[in-house]
């Protein structure tokens, strides 16, 4: 990062780091510090920006993007497939219509370098001068996906699902107290505001008469690891959260990802 950009970022009171993606006709997985940002199937065009504050540490942070052909295809379609994007930082204390987005770098899929070997990988380094806390999951032990972990993780999911089923929002909030606290710090938000926002999101889901909490199917769970093996996510299928609300009148659904890390007493806690 050249000096002028670094000085601008250091002067921001509440920096928001974002990764912007513009892509179509390819499957894209994006991670920061080996933690999940997004995964796309590529069947529809996507143009979106994702906050990555919750995964960042002060210093060098590592963005990795992997690109694959669409499911069922052996190669990228050179006439359709594209991916381009950038990483930016903006100060949340500045109104959005006047907020300057400082660009750290841009990236783009170069189809002229497509040799037919997949995934194609793009890697960049995010230089972060912001003094983020050292998140608890970074100090957690590396996990092994064995029967004991599967049982413990599935039990954690069931506990959240049951609380949602009974609309016990206090219990759901208590089960994610580590997540809520760390996300309030990462987004420069008072903890009371973060709790209120999280509760409001849950009330929208649980109070919507058109939504249906999908039954759990523990036999189908997959347990991908992230954060250099320190975080496990419980999915009902690859990239599909185990807990999700369906809206039968539409094709829309809302997932509640559960990313778990081991705490000092050996239990699993919901960290993101």
N, C-alpha and C positions, 0 to 999 in steps of 0.2 A: 504494500500500500504506500503510495507516495505521500509525502509529508502533509500537504494541504488537506487531503481527505482524512488522514489520521487526526489532525488537529480539529477538524469539524466534528468528527465522531466523539472525540474526548470531551468536547464542549457540550454535548447533548446531555440533558438532565435525565431523560427517560428514553434511551435508545431502543428502537424496535428493529430487530434484524429480520429480514425476510428473504426468502428464496422465491423467485418468480419463474413460472414454467409456462411455456406456450408449445403445445405438442399435439400430434395426431398420428394415428396409424402405426404406433409402436407402443410396446409396454415399457413403462418407465418406473423404476424404483429409486427413491431419493432418501438418503440418510445423511445425518449430521452427527459426527462422532459415533458412527455405527448405530445411531438411533433413528427410528422411522419418522420420516416427514410425510411422504405420500407414496402410494402405489397406484398406477393407472393401468387400465386394460387396453386403452388406445382405440376403442371402438367409436368414441366420440371425441371431438376436438375439445381441448382443455386449455384455458388461459386463466391462471389463478396465481395468487401470492400466498405463501405460507409463513407464518411466524415461526421462528426457530429459537426464540429466546430460552425456552425451557430446556434446551439441550446444550446450551453454550457455557463455556468456561473462559475465564480471562486468558488471553494468549492465542495460540494457533488452534483452530478448530477445522475439522476436515469434512468437506462436502463430497459425497460420492453419488454418482448417478449411473445406473446401469440401464441399458437399452436392449430390448429383445424384440423379435418380430411378434406380430399378433399371434394369439393362441391358434394352433393349427396350421400356421405358416412356417416355412423353413427359412425364409429370408425377408428382410425389410423390403417394402415396396418403394422403389426409388422415386416413383412419381407422386407418392402420397406422404410417405413418412417424413416427419420433421420433428425436431426438438431444438428449442432455443430458450435462453433464459438469462437471469442475472441475479446477483445478490446485492441487496440495498440495505441502508440504515437510515431511519428517520426518527426525529424527536417527537414523542407522543405528547409533549407539552405544547407543541405548536399545532394550531388548528389544521385539520387535514387539507383544507383548500389552500393553505399557505405553507404546508410542510415540504421541505426539501428532502428528496430521497437521494442520499449520497450513494453512488454506485461503486461497489468494491470491485466487481469483475463481471464479465459476461461469459457465456458458454454457448456452444452450438454443436449439434450433431453434424459431423462431416461425412456425408454419404460417399464421398470419393475415396474415403479410407475404409469402407465396408468390405472386408475380406471374406465375409460369410462365417466368421467365427464369432459366436455370441456367448455372453453379453458383450456389447460394446460399453466401455467404462470411461466416464469423464470424472476427473478428480480435481478439486480446487481447494485452496486453503483460505479460510475466513480468518482474518486478523481482527481480534476482538480486544480492544483496550479497556472495555467496560469491566468493572470489578464485580462480576457475578459471583454469588456464593459457590462454594464447592458442594455440589448436590450430593445428597446422601447415597444415591445409587452408585456414584463413582468410587465409593469406599467399600461397597458391598462385595462379598465373596463371589467368585465365578460359579455359575450354576451348572449342574449336570442334569440333563433331561432324563430322569429315570422314573421308576414307578412311584417313588416317594414324592418327587417333585410334582408329577402329574396329579397325584391324589390331593396334595396340598393346594395346588393352583386351582384345580377343579372345585375344591371346597370353597375357596375364596370367591370364585365366580358365582357359585350357588348362593352364597350368603348375600351378595349384592343383588342377584336376581330375585331372591325371596323378598328382600326389603322393597324392591321396586314393585313386585307383585302386590304387596300389601300397602303400597304408597307410603312407606315409612321413610320419608325424606331425611329426617334427622339421622336415622341409621345409615343411610347411603352417604350422607355427608361425613359422618364419623368414620366410616370405613375408608374414606379417601382424604383424611385430614392431612397426611403427609403431602399428597398430590396438591391439595388446595393451598397449603402453606408455601410450598416451593413455587407453584405457579404464580401466586401473588407476588413473591419476590422477583421472579423472572420478568413479570409484566409490570413491575413498579407500581403495584396496586395495593392499597390497604387491605389487610386480611378480611375485615368485615365486608368490604365491597366485593371481594372475590367470593366469599361464602354466599352473599346475597345473589350474585350473578349465577353461581353454580346452582343454587336452589331454584332460581327463576327458570333456568334451562330444564331442570328436572321436572318442574311443575308443568311446563309446556308439553313435555312428553307424556307424563303420567296423567295429565288432565285432559288430553286430547281424546275425544270420544271416537275418533276415526283410527286411532293407533292401536296396535295389538303387540303386546310383549311376546316375542316368539319363545316357545318352549325350548329348554336346553336339550342338547344332545351330546352328552359327555363322551360317548363312544366315538364321535367324529372329531373331537378336538385335535388341533395341532398346536405345538408349543415352540414357535420360533424364538430364538435368542437374539438380543440386541445389546448395545453398550458393551461390546467386547465380552459378551457372555454373562453380564451382571444383571440383565433384565430379561424376563420372559413375558411374552404376550400370549394370552389364551384366545385362539381363534376357532371358529366353527368350521372353517375351511381356509385355505391360504388367503390372507389379506381380508378376511371377513370376521369381524368381532363376534365372539360367542354370545354377547348380549346385544340384542337389536330389537328395535320396534319396527314393525311393518305397518304400512298404510294401505290396506287392501283395496281401496278405491283407486289407487295409483300404483306406479312401479317404484315409488320412493320408499326408502327405509332410512332409519337413523340408528347408527351403531354407537355403542358405548365401549370403546377399547379399554382393556385393563392390562396395563403394563406393570408387572410386579417385580420387586427386588427383595432380597433377603435382609432382614434387620438384625440388630445385634443379639436378639434372643433366639434367632433361627427361624422366626416366622417370615411369611411373605407379606409385604405391604404394598399397597397400590400407590405407585409413585408418579405415573403419568396416564 
